[in-house]
Amino acid sequence: MGLKTYNKQSFACLASRFVYGEEINEEKLGMVDKAEQLLLDMGFNQIRVRIHGKTARIEIEEKDFQKLIEKEIREKIISEFKNYGFTYISMDLQGYRTGSMNETPLLDSKEEKQ
């Protein structure tokens, strides 16, 4: 059909980046938004920045792991994320996946049944 957005990645609501029970406010939404935009601007395609308090957990496709840990890239991410308000920056070794914030509630519910 010739659509310009045919290969655009999907984006769920920014609220899906937060741990259940964590307060969502404009400041934190801005932190996540800026962090994800930085990664997109750096050429990463399928990404999520999950927020755990002041910790950013970066999810990217496994094919991009090596790029993320290159010294120059890593240092830019650390510097910018800290400017956005994050204290700690981590890379999720499981990579990008939808619904990863649902894993803890699912585990908690399984433990309750045992």
N, CA, C and O atoms as a Tinker XYZ file with bonds, in Angstrom:
   456  protein
     1  N      0.819000   -1.195000    0.000000    73     2
     2  CA     0.000000    0.000000    0.000000    64     1     3
     3  C      0.867000    1.266000    0.000000    63     2     4     5
     4  O      0.343000    2.372000   -0.131000    81     3
     5  N      2.187000    1.110000    0.146000    73     3     6
     6  CA     3.067000    2.261000    0.097000    64     5     7
     7  C      3.078000    3.114000    1.358000    63     6     8     9
     8  O      3.449000    4.287000    1.310000    81     7
     9  N      2.674000    2.536000    2.485000    73     7    10
    10  CA     2.649000    3.294000    3.736000    64     9    11
    11  C      4.068000    3.568000    4.233000    63    10    12    13
    12  O      4.910000    2.670000    4.224000    81    11
    13  N      4.338000    4.790000    4.664000    73    11    14
    14  CA     5.662000    5.163000    5.167000    64    13    15
    15  C      5.983000    4.472000    6.495000    63    14    16    17
    16  O      7.152000    4.321000    6.850000    81    15
    17  N      4.973000    4.064000    7.210000    73    15    18
    18  CA     5.171000    3.499000    8.553000    64    17    19
    19  C      5.099000    1.973000    8.573000    63    18    20    21
    20  O      4.927000    1.381000    9.639000    81    19
    21  N      5.226000    1.334000    7.421000    73    19    22
    22  CA     5.042000   -0.116000    7.362000    64    21    23
    23  C      6.000000   -0.896000    8.260000    63    22    24    25
    24  O      5.659000   -1.977000    8.741000    81    23
    25  N      7.204000   -0.349000    8.490000    73    23    26
    26  CA     8.183000   -1.085000    9.297000    64    25    27
    27  C      8.454000   -0.403000   10.635000    63    26    28    29
    28  O      9.461000   -0.695000   11.281000    81    27
    29  N      7.586000    0.484000   11.051000    73    27    30
    30  CA     7.751000    1.193000   12.321000    64    29    31
    31  C      7.473000    0.230000   13.476000    63    30    32    33
    32  O      6.504000   -0.529000   13.448000    81    31
    33  N      8.345000    0.275000   14.499000    73    31    34
    34  CA     8.164000   -0.600000   15.646000    64    33    35
    35  C      6.912000   -0.204000   16.433000    63    34    36    37
    36  O      6.467000    0.943000   16.384000    81    35
    37  N      6.362000   -1.168000   17.150000    73    35    38
    38  CA     5.175000   -0.886000   17.946000    64    37    39
    39  C      5.591000   -0.275000   19.278000    63    38    40    41
    40  O      6.651000   -0.594000   19.816000    81    39
    41  N      4.764000    0.586000   19.790000    73    39    42
    42  CA     5.020000    1.196000   21.088000    64    41    43
    43  C      3.771000    1.125000   21.930000    63    42    44    45
    44  O      2.717000    1.632000   21.545000    81    43
    45  N      3.893000    0.498000   23.074000    73    43    46
    46  CA     2.801000    0.481000   24.037000    64    45    47
    47  C      2.887000    1.768000   24.857000    63    46    48    49
    48  O      3.888000    2.481000   24.793000    81    47
    49  N      1.870000    2.056000   25.603000    73    47    50
    50  CA     1.820000    3.219000   26.475000    64    49    51
    51  C      3.043000    3.245000   27.396000    63    50    52    53
    52  O      3.473000    2.200000   27.885000    81    51
    53  N      3.601000    4.430000   27.633000    73    51    54
    54  CA     4.772000    4.546000   28.511000    64    53    55
    55  C      4.510000    3.986000   29.909000    63    54    56    57
    56  O      5.450000    3.577000   30.591000    81    55
    57  N      3.264000    3.960000   30.340000    73    55    58
    58  CA     2.941000    3.411000   31.661000    64    57    59
    59  C      3.322000    1.935000   31.763000    63    58    60    61
    60  O      3.513000    1.422000   32.865000    81    59
    61  N      3.434000    1.251000   30.627000    73    59    62
    62  CA     3.800000   -0.170000   30.652000    64    61    63
    63  C      5.275000   -0.379000   30.990000    63    62    64    65
    64  O      5.725000   -1.519000   31.107000    81    63
    65  N      6.024000    0.695000   31.145000    73    63    66
    66  CA     7.450000    0.596000   31.488000    64    65    67
    67  C      7.678000    0.581000   32.998000    63    66    68    69
    68  O      8.814000    0.436000   33.449000    81    67
    69  N      6.608000    0.728000   33.782000    73    67    70
    70  CA     6.720000    0.874000   35.234000    64    69    71
    71  C      6.367000   -0.415000   35.967000    63    70    72    73
    72  O      5.503000   -1.182000   35.542000    81    71
    73  N      7.062000   -0.629000   37.078000    73    71    74
    74  CA     6.785000   -1.753000   37.969000    64    73    75
    75  C      5.396000   -1.553000   38.577000    63    74    76    77
    76  O      5.006000   -0.426000   38.883000    81    75
    77  N      4.658000   -2.635000   38.748000    73    75    78
    78  CA     3.346000   -2.547000   39.382000    64    77    79
    79  C      3.491000   -1.900000   40.755000    63    78    80    81
    80  O      4.374000   -2.256000   41.535000    81    79
    81  N      2.610000   -0.946000   41.036000    73    79    82
    82  CA     2.597000   -0.276000   42.326000    64    81    83
    83  C      3.477000    0.964000   42.396000    63    82    84    85
    84  O      3.390000    1.724000   43.360000    81    83
    85  N      4.323000    1.184000   41.393000    73    83    86
    86  CA     5.182000    2.365000   41.407000    64    85    87
    87  C      4.387000    3.588000   40.945000    63    86    88    89
    88  O      3.594000    3.516000   40.006000    81    87
    89  N      4.620000    4.703000   41.624000    73    87    90
    90  CA     3.956000    5.942000   41.239000    64    89    91
    91  C      4.413000    6.371000   39.847000    63    90    92    93
    92  O      5.607000    6.404000   39.551000    81    91
    93  N      3.455000    6.692000   39.017000    73    91    94
    94  CA     3.747000    7.200000   37.674000    64    93    95
    95  C      3.464000    8.699000   37.698000    63    94    96    97
    96  O      2.355000    9.132000   38.013000    81    95
    97  N      4.482000    9.474000   37.362000    73    95    98
    98  CA     4.295000   10.922000   37.319000    64    97    99
    99  C      4.960000   11.483000   36.067000    63    98   100   101
   100  O      5.641000   10.765000   35.335000    81    99
   101  N      4.754000   12.759000   35.837000    73    99   102
   102  CA     5.255000   13.398000   34.630000    64   101   103
   103  C      6.782000   13.323000   34.535000    63   102   104   105
   104  O      7.332000   13.106000   33.456000    81   103
   105  N      7.456000   13.504000   35.665000    73   103   106
   106  CA     8.926000   13.454000   35.668000    64   105   107
   107  C      9.434000   12.086000   35.208000    63   106   108   109
   108  O     10.311000   12.003000   34.348000    81   107
   109  N      8.881000   11.013000   35.783000    73   107   110
   110  CA     9.322000    9.663000   35.430000    64   109   111
   111  C      8.949000    9.306000   33.991000    63   110   112   113
   112  O      9.729000    8.661000   33.290000    81   111
   113  N      7.768000    9.720000   33.553000    73   111   114
   114  CA     7.388000    9.483000   32.161000    64   113   115
   115  C      8.378000   10.169000   31.220000    63   114   116   117
   116  O      8.760000    9.609000   30.193000    81   115
   117  N      8.788000   11.383000   31.580000    73   115   118
   118  CA     9.765000   12.112000   30.781000    64   117   119
   119  C     11.108000   11.418000   30.740000    63   118   120   121
   120  O     11.765000   11.386000   29.700000    81   119
   121  N     11.525000   10.852000   31.886000    73   119   122
   122  CA    12.793000   10.126000   31.938000    64   121   123
   123  C     12.789000    8.964000   30.958000    63   122   124   125
   124  O     13.735000    8.778000   30.193000    81   123
   125  N     11.711000    8.182000   30.990000    73   123   126
   126  CA    11.593000    7.013000   30.116000    64   125   127
   127  C     11.526000    7.448000   28.653000    63   126   128   129
   128  O     12.191000    6.869000   27.794000    81   127
   129  N     10.730000    8.458000   28.382000    73   127   130
   130  CA    10.564000    8.939000   27.014000    64   129   131
   131  C     11.902000    9.407000   26.436000    63   130   132   133
   132  O     12.255000    9.039000   25.315000    81   131
   133  N     12.642000   10.214000   27.194000    73   131   134
   134  CA    13.940000   10.711000   26.716000    64   133   135
   135  C     14.937000    9.573000   26.528000    63   134   136   137
   136  O     15.697000    9.561000   25.560000    81   135
   137  N     14.933000    8.618000   27.454000    73   135   138
   138  CA    15.865000    7.492000   27.374000    64   137   139
   139  C     15.581000    6.648000   26.136000    63   138   140   141
   140  O     16.507000    6.261000   25.423000    81   139
   141  N     14.317000    6.363000   25.879000    73   139   142
   142  CA    13.976000    5.571000   24.694000    64   141   143
   143  C     14.294000    6.338000   23.412000    63   142   144   145
   144  O     14.775000    5.754000   22.441000    81   143
   145  N     14.032000    7.628000   23.405000    73   143   146
   146  CA    14.324000    8.412000   22.209000    64   145   147
   147  C     15.822000    8.436000   21.925000    63   146   148   149
   148  O     16.233000    8.372000   20.766000    81   147
   149  N     16.640000    8.528000   22.970000    73   147   150
   150  CA    18.092000    8.492000   22.788000    64   149   151
   151  C     18.507000    7.192000   22.113000    63   150   152   153
   152  O     19.281000    7.207000   21.155000    81   151
   153  N     17.998000    6.069000   22.605000    73   151   154
   154  CA    18.359000    4.771000   22.026000    64   153   155
   155  C     17.910000    4.675000   20.568000    63   154   156   157
   156  O     18.639000    4.154000   19.725000    81   155
   157  N     16.721000    5.175000   20.276000    73   155   158
   158  CA    16.249000    5.178000   18.886000    64   157   159
   159  C     17.145000    6.049000   18.018000    63   158   160   161
   160  O     17.499000    5.669000   16.902000    81   159
   161  N     17.512000    7.221000   18.535000    73   159   162
   162  CA    18.386000    8.128000   17.791000    64   161   163
   163  C     19.769000    7.526000   17.559000    63   162   164   165
   164  O     20.457000    7.895000   16.608000    81   163
   165  N     20.172000    6.605000   18.422000    73   163   166
   166  CA    21.478000    5.954000   18.301000    64   165   167
   167  C     21.419000    4.748000   17.363000    63   166   168   169
   168  O     22.428000    4.077000   17.146000    81   167
   169  N     20.242000    4.476000   16.812000    73   167   170
   170  CA    20.122000    3.413000   15.824000    64   169   171
   171  C     19.601000    2.090000   16.336000    63   170   172   173
   172  O     19.543000    1.118000   15.584000    81   171
   173  N     19.220000    2.031000   17.606000    73   171   174
   174  CA    18.593000    0.810000   18.118000    64   173   175
   175  C     17.137000    0.843000   17.672000    63   174   176   177
   176  O     16.511000    1.903000   17.673000    81   175
   177  N     16.596000   -0.307000   17.292000    73   175   178
   178  CA    15.267000   -0.327000   16.704000    64   177   179
   179  C     14.203000   -0.767000   17.693000    63   178   180   181
   180  O     13.349000    0.030000   18.081000    81   179
   181  N     14.242000   -1.999000   18.097000    73   179   182
   182  CA    13.217000   -2.540000   18.995000    64   181   183
   183  C     13.735000   -2.420000   20.423000    63   182   184   185
   184  O     14.595000   -3.199000   20.835000    81   183
   185  N     13.226000   -1.457000   21.178000    73   183   186
   186  CA    13.751000   -1.173000   22.512000    64   185   187
   187  C     12.628000   -0.915000   23.506000    63   186   188   189
   188  O     11.503000   -0.578000   23.136000    81   187
   189  N     12.967000   -1.082000   24.767000    73   187   190
   190  CA    12.152000   -0.614000   25.886000    64   189   191
   191  C     13.121000   -0.191000   26.983000    63   190   192   193
   192  O     14.155000   -0.826000   27.190000    81   191
   193  N     12.780000    0.880000   27.678000    73   191   194
   194  CA    13.490000    1.251000   28.895000    64   193   195
   195  C     12.474000    1.086000   30.012000    63   194   196   197
   196  O     11.506000    1.842000   30.104000    81   195
   197  N     12.703000    0.097000   30.855000    73   195   198
   198  CA    11.824000   -0.181000   31.991000    64   197   199
   199  C     12.379000    0.585000   33.191000    63   198   200   201
   200  O     13.594000    0.687000   33.359000    81   199
   201  N     11.498000    1.115000   34.015000    73   199   202
   202  CA    11.933000    1.917000   35.155000    64   201   203
   203  C     11.591000    1.200000   36.456000    63   202   204   205
   204  O     10.463000    0.761000   36.680000    81   203
   205  N     12.605000    1.100000   37.296000    73   203   206
   206  CA    12.482000    0.472000   38.621000    64   205   207
   207  C     13.032000    1.485000   39.616000    63   206   208   209
   208  O     14.223000    1.458000   39.925000    81   207
   209  N     12.186000    2.375000   40.119000    73   207   210
   210  CA    12.669000    3.450000   40.980000    64   209   211
   211  C     13.534000    4.389000   40.161000    63   210   212   213
   212  O     13.047000    5.045000   39.241000    81   211
   213  N     14.821000    4.456000   40.494000    73   211   214
   214  CA    15.768000    5.296000   39.751000    64   213   215
   215  C     16.686000    4.441000   38.880000    63   214   216   217
   216  O     17.720000    4.915000   38.409000    81   215
   217  N     16.307000    3.178000   38.667000    73   215   218
   218  CA    17.078000    2.275000   37.821000    64   217   219
   219  C     16.407000    2.126000   36.468000    63   218   220   221
   220  O     15.201000    1.897000   36.379000    81   219
   221  N     17.210000    2.260000   35.407000    73   219   222
   222  CA    16.730000    2.019000   34.047000    64   221   223
   223  C     17.181000    0.629000   33.628000    63   222   224   225
   224  O     18.361000    0.295000   33.739000    81   223
   225  N     16.243000   -0.185000   33.146000    73   223   226
   226  CA    16.574000   -1.514000   32.626000    64   225   227
   227  C     16.315000   -1.480000   31.126000    63   226   228   229
   228  O     15.172000   -1.387000   30.678000    81   227
   229  N     17.394000   -1.556000   30.365000    73   227   230
   230  CA    17.304000   -1.449000   28.906000    64   229   231
   231  C     17.055000   -2.827000   28.305000    63   230   232   233
   232  O     17.796000   -3.775000   28.567000    81   231
   233  N     16.010000   -2.925000   27.503000    73   231   234
   234  CA    15.733000   -4.133000   26.737000    64   233   235
   235  C     15.949000   -3.797000   25.269000    63   234   236   237
   236  O     15.330000   -2.875000   24.738000    81   235
   237  N     16.824000   -4.544000   24.621000    73   235   238
   238  CA    17.065000   -4.395000   23.192000    64   237   239
   239  C     17.108000   -5.792000   22.579000    63   238   240   241
   240  O     17.171000   -6.795000   23.290000    81   239
   241  N     17.075000   -5.839000   21.258000    73   239   242
   242  CA    17.179000   -7.125000   20.577000    64   241   243
   243  C     18.578000   -7.714000   20.809000    63   242   244   245
   244  O     19.565000   -6.980000   20.873000    81   243
   245  N     18.647000   -9.017000   20.932000    73   243   246
   246  CA    19.927000   -9.685000   21.181000    64   245   247
   247  C     20.981000   -9.328000   20.137000    63   246   248   249
   248  O     22.167000   -9.250000   20.460000    81   247
   249  N     20.571000   -9.113000   18.914000    73   247   250
   250  CA    21.530000   -8.780000   17.853000    64   249   251
   251  C     22.241000   -7.450000   18.119000    63   250   252   253
   252  O     23.287000   -7.178000   17.531000    81   251
   253  N     21.674000   -6.619000   19.005000    73   251   254
   254  CA    22.254000   -5.312000   19.313000    64   253   255
   255  C     23.045000   -5.281000   20.618000    63   254   256   257
   256  O     23.542000   -4.225000   21.009000    81   255
   257  N     23.171000   -6.418000   21.294000    73   255   258
   258  CA    23.895000   -6.451000   22.575000    64   257   259
   259  C     25.313000   -5.896000   22.428000    63   258   260   261
   260  O     25.737000   -5.047000   23.212000    81   259
   261  N     26.030000   -6.373000   21.436000    73   259   262
   262  CA    27.427000   -5.962000   21.262000    64   261   263
   263  C     27.534000   -4.459000   21.045000    63   262   264   265
   264  O     28.417000   -3.803000   21.598000    81   263
   265  N     26.634000   -3.927000   20.242000    73   263   266
   266  CA    26.651000   -2.476000   19.984000    64   265   267
   267  C     26.438000   -1.695000   21.277000    63   266   268   269
   268  O     27.113000   -0.693000   21.514000    81   267
   269  N     25.504000   -2.147000   22.116000    73   267   270
   270  CA    25.189000   -1.427000   23.350000    64   269   271
   271  C     26.378000   -1.355000   24.295000    63   270   272   273
   272  O     26.545000   -0.366000   25.009000    81   271
   273  N     27.201000   -2.390000   24.305000    73   271   274
   274  CA    28.306000   -2.395000   25.268000    64   273   275
   275  C     29.606000   -1.818000   24.711000    63   274   276   277
   276  O     30.624000   -1.803000   25.403000    81   275
   277  N     29.578000   -1.341000   23.461000    73   275   278
   278  CA    30.756000   -0.649000   22.933000    64   277   279
   279  C     31.005000    0.584000   23.796000    63   278   280   281
   280  O     30.071000    1.292000   24.171000    81   279
   281  N     32.268000    0.828000   24.102000    73   279   282
   282  CA    32.651000    1.864000   25.059000    64   281   283
   283  C     32.009000    3.223000   24.774000    63   282   284   285
   284  O     31.414000    3.815000   25.675000    81   283
   285  N     32.112000    3.717000   23.571000    73   283   286
   286  CA    31.588000    5.043000   23.243000    64   285   287
   287  C     30.062000    5.107000   23.403000    63   286   288   289
   288  O     29.522000    6.071000   23.945000    81   287
   289  N     29.391000    4.075000   22.926000    73   287   290
   290  CA    27.921000    3.998000   23.028000    64   289   291
   291  C     27.518000    3.922000   24.501000    63   290   292   293
   292  O     26.660000    4.673000   24.963000    81   291
   293  N     28.150000    3.009000   25.221000    73   291   294
   294  CA    27.838000    2.788000   26.638000    64   293   295
   295  C     28.029000    4.075000   27.441000    63   294   296   297
   296  O     27.175000    4.437000   28.251000    81   295
   297  N     29.142000    4.759000   27.216000    73   295   298
   298  CA    29.420000    5.980000   27.975000    64   297   299
   299  C     28.407000    7.078000   27.681000    63   298   300   301
   300  O     28.013000    7.818000   28.583000    81   299
   301  N     27.982000    7.190000   26.419000    73   299   302
   302  CA    26.966000    8.194000   26.068000    64   301   303
   303  C     25.640000    7.869000   26.757000    63   302   304   305
   304  O     24.982000    8.758000   27.298000    81   303
   305  N     25.257000    6.606000   26.733000    73   303   306
   306  CA    23.999000    6.192000   27.378000    64   305   307
   307  C     24.056000    6.483000   28.870000    63   306   308   309
   308  O     23.116000    7.048000   29.430000    81   307
   309  N     25.151000    6.102000   29.515000    73   307   310
   310  CA    25.282000    6.333000   30.959000    64   309   311
   311  C     25.171000    7.822000   31.269000    63   310   312   313
   312  O     24.414000    8.220000   32.154000    81   311
   313  N     25.914000    8.634000   30.553000    73   311   314
   314  CA    25.919000   10.080000   30.790000    64   313   315
   315  C     24.529000   10.684000   30.609000    63   314   316   317
   316  O     24.051000   11.431000   31.463000    81   315
   317  N     23.891000   10.355000   29.496000    73   315   318
   318  CA    22.574000   10.935000   29.215000    64   317   319
   319  C     21.511000   10.421000   30.185000    63   318   320   321
   320  O     20.707000   11.208000   30.686000    81   319
   321  N     21.493000    9.115000   30.457000    73   319   322
   322  CA    20.491000    8.570000   31.371000    64   321   323
   323  C     20.633000    9.210000   32.754000    63   322   324   325
   324  O     19.630000    9.500000   33.406000    81   323
   325  N     21.872000    9.431000   33.204000    73   323   326
   326  CA    22.067000   10.088000   34.504000    64   325   327
   327  C     21.541000   11.523000   34.453000    63   326   328   329
   328  O     20.966000   12.005000   35.429000    81   327
   329  N     21.733000   12.205000   33.325000    73   327   330
   330  CA    21.167000   13.549000   33.166000    64   329   331
   331  C     19.644000   13.527000   33.222000    63   330   332   333
   332  O     19.028000   14.497000   33.663000    81   331
   333  N     19.039000   12.445000   32.784000    73   331   334
   334  CA    17.579000   12.321000   32.805000    64   333   335
   335  C     17.049000   12.018000   34.203000    63   334   336   337
   336  O     15.849000   12.142000   34.446000    81   335
   337  N     17.944000   11.616000   35.141000    73   335   338
   338  CA    17.518000   11.339000   36.511000    64   337   339
   339  C     17.717000    9.918000   36.983000    63   338   340   341
   340  O     17.400000    9.608000   38.132000    81   339
   341  N     18.239000    9.032000   36.126000    73   339   342
   342  CA    18.488000    7.655000   36.556000    64   341   343
   343  C     19.786000    7.584000   37.364000    63   342   344   345
   344  O     20.761000    8.262000   37.040000    81   343
   345  N     19.794000    6.769000   38.408000    73   343   346
   346  CA    20.993000    6.538000   39.206000    64   345   347
   347  C     21.761000    5.340000   38.671000    63   346   348   349
   348  O     22.990000    5.368000   38.595000    81   347
   349  N     21.041000    4.293000   38.302000    73   347   350
   350  CA    21.643000    3.064000   37.793000    64   349   351
   351  C     21.082000    2.765000   36.414000    63   350   352   353
   352  O     19.913000    3.025000   36.130000    81   351
   353  N     21.948000    2.208000   35.554000    73   351   354
   354  CA    21.543000    1.849000   34.202000    64   353   355
   355  C     21.961000    0.407000   33.964000    63   354   356   357
   356  O     23.135000    0.071000   34.119000    81   355
   357  N     21.018000   -0.449000   33.588000    73   355   358
   358  CA    21.343000   -1.859000   33.377000    64   357   359
   359  C     20.808000   -2.331000   32.032000    63   358   360   361
   360  O     19.900000   -1.731000   31.457000    81   359
   361  N     21.397000   -3.427000   31.544000    73   359   362
   362  CA    20.945000   -4.059000   30.311000    64   361   363
   363  C     20.318000   -5.405000   30.682000    63   362   364   365
   364  O     20.930000   -6.206000   31.388000    81   363
   365  N     19.131000   -5.641000   30.217000    73   363   366
   366  CA    18.445000   -6.905000   30.484000    64   365   367
   367  C     19.034000   -7.981000   29.581000    63   366   368   369
   368  O     18.936000   -7.894000   28.357000    81   367
   369  N     19.637000   -8.983000   30.178000    73   367   370
   370  CA    20.295000  -10.044000   29.411000    64   369   371
   371  C     19.315000  -10.963000   28.687000    63   370   372   373
   372  O     19.726000  -11.776000   27.858000    81   371
   373  N     18.030000  -10.840000   28.992000    73   371   374
   374  CA    17.025000  -11.611000   28.253000    64   373   375
   375  C     16.619000  -10.898000   26.968000    63   374   376   377
   376  O     15.964000  -11.485000   26.106000    81   375
   377  N     17.003000   -9.653000   26.844000    73   375   378
   378  CA    16.705000   -8.903000   25.638000    64   377   379
   379  C     15.293000   -8.367000   25.611000    63   378   380   381
   380  O     14.532000   -8.502000   26.570000    81   379
   381  N     14.958000   -7.750000   24.478000    73   379   382
   382  CA    13.636000   -7.153000   24.304000    64   381   383
   383  C     12.567000   -8.231000   24.278000    63   382   384   385
   384  O     12.713000   -9.258000   23.615000    81   383
   385  N     11.503000   -7.983000   25.000000    73   383   386
   386  CA    10.332000   -8.844000   24.944000    64   385   387
   387  C      9.128000   -8.067000   25.456000    63   386   388   389
   388  O      9.239000   -7.283000   26.398000    81   387
   389  N      8.006000   -8.285000   24.845000    73   387   390
   390  CA     6.794000   -7.610000   25.292000    64   389   391
   391  C      6.318000   -8.258000   26.584000    63   390   392   393
   392  O      6.512000   -9.453000   26.807000    81   391
   393  N      5.699000   -7.455000   27.421000    73   391   394
   394  CA     5.106000   -7.982000   28.648000    64   393   395
   395  C      6.077000   -8.330000   29.754000    63   394   396   397
   396  O      5.691000   -9.022000   30.696000    81   395
   397  N      7.321000   -7.883000   29.685000    73   395   398
   398  CA     8.288000   -8.295000   30.708000    64   397   399
   399  C      7.926000   -7.764000   32.095000    63   398   400   401
   400  O      8.332000   -8.348000   33.100000    81   399
   401  N      7.174000   -6.672000   32.165000    73   399   402
   402  CA     6.783000   -6.154000   33.481000    64   401   403
   403  C      5.692000   -7.029000   34.116000    63   402   404   405
   404  O      5.372000   -6.853000   35.292000    81   403
   405  N      5.131000   -7.951000   33.364000    73   403   406
   406  CA     4.124000   -8.865000   33.902000    64   405   407
   407  C      4.747000  -10.106000   34.528000    63   406   408   409
   408  O      4.040000  -10.906000   35.141000    81   407
   409  N      6.047000  -10.278000   34.385000    73   407   410
   410  CA     6.695000  -11.495000   34.885000    64   409   411
   411  C      6.641000  -11.604000   36.405000    63   410   412   413
   412  O      6.403000  -12.693000   36.929000    81   411
   413  N      6.854000  -10.511000   37.124000    73   411   414
   414  CA     6.839000  -10.555000   38.588000    64   413   415
   415  C      5.462000  -10.893000   39.122000    63   414   416   417
   416  O      5.353000  -11.787000   39.962000    81   415
   417  N      4.392000  -10.220000   38.677000    73   415   418
   418  CA     3.071000  -10.615000   39.174000    64   417   419
   419  C      2.735000  -12.068000   38.867000    63   418   420   421
   420  O      2.085000  -12.728000   39.678000    81   419
   421  N      3.161000  -12.581000   37.719000    73   419   422
   422  CA     2.899000  -13.985000   37.383000    64   421   423
   423  C      3.651000  -14.913000   38.325000    63   422   424   425
   424  O      3.104000  -15.922000   38.770000    81   423
   425  N      4.904000  -14.578000   38.633000    73   423   426
   426  CA     5.685000  -15.399000   39.569000    64   425   427
   427  C      5.065000  -15.348000   40.964000    63   426   428   429
   428  O      4.965000  -16.371000   41.641000    81   427
   429  N      4.653000  -14.160000   41.388000    73   427   430
   430  CA     4.039000  -14.016000   42.715000    64   429   431
   431  C      2.780000  -14.851000   42.818000    63   430   432   433
   432  O      2.532000  -15.469000   43.853000    81   431
   433  N      1.983000  -14.879000   41.765000    73   431   434
   434  CA     0.741000  -15.642000   41.793000    64   433   435
   435  C      1.014000  -17.144000   41.826000    63   434   436   437
   436  O      0.270000  -17.884000   42.469000    81   435
   437  N      2.068000  -17.611000   41.144000    73   435   438
   438  CA     2.443000  -19.030000   41.182000    64   437   439
   439  C      2.904000  -19.430000   42.572000    63   438   440   441
   440  O      2.575000  -20.516000   43.049000    81   439
   441  N      3.675000  -18.545000   43.236000    73   439   442
   442  CA     4.180000  -18.832000   44.579000    64   441   443
   443  C      3.044000  -18.919000   45.586000    63   442   444   445
   444  O      3.089000  -19.743000   46.499000    81   443
   445  N      2.023000  -18.074000   45.430000    73   443   446
   446  CA     0.889000  -18.084000   46.331000    64   445   447
   447  C      0.116000  -19.392000   46.230000    63   446   448   449
   448  O     -0.434000  -19.858000   47.227000    81   447
   449  N      0.065000  -19.989000   45.047000    73   447   450
   450  CA    -0.679000  -21.227000   44.827000    64   449   451
   451  C      0.033000  -22.436000   45.429000    63   450   452   453
   452  O     -0.603000  -23.454000   45.700000    81   451
   453  N      1.347000  -22.336000   45.642000    73   451   454
   454  CA     2.095000  -23.498000   46.142000    64   453   455
   455  C      1.916000  -23.721000   47.599000    63   454   456
   456  O      2.485000  -24.661000   48.154000    81   455
